Amino acid sequence: MRKALWKAISKINTSPKRRRLLFLSMLTAFYALLGLACWLLFGQRMFAGRTDWLICFIGYPAIIFGFLFGMLYLFNNENRNRPAEDK
């Protein structure tokens, strides 16, 4: 998912900073929607009437899998594509 999204965004003709911001925001939104789908499938039946669990179902996947793992992916991707320094 991350690799395919990064390939699609890297084709956009903008600054590298804007591409990174777009990647992180789209990845975070994707995992938030995935958490919402899980809430709609399971959470409504198990936690009926408790909206605090809705925030947990949306927030944790968005922050952990979307934002933090997206940052790690960008960090590794930038280090991999950086040219080697002459010694």
Residue pairs with C-beta under 8 A, 6 or more apart in sequence:
1 27
1 30
2 27
2 69
2 70
2 73
5 23
5 26
5 27
5 30
6 23
6 73
6 77
9 19
9 22
9 23
9 26
10 19
12 19
12 22
14 22
20 74
23 70
23 74
24 66
24 67
24 70
24 71
24 74
27 66
27 67
27 70
28 62
28 63
28 66
28 67
28 70
29 62
29 66
30 66
31 61
31 62
31 65
31 66
32 58
32 59
32 61
32 62
32 66
34 61
35 57
35 58
35 59
35 60
35 61
35 62
36 54
36 57
36 58
38 57
38 61
39 53
39 54
39 57
39 58
43 53
43 54
43 57
47 53
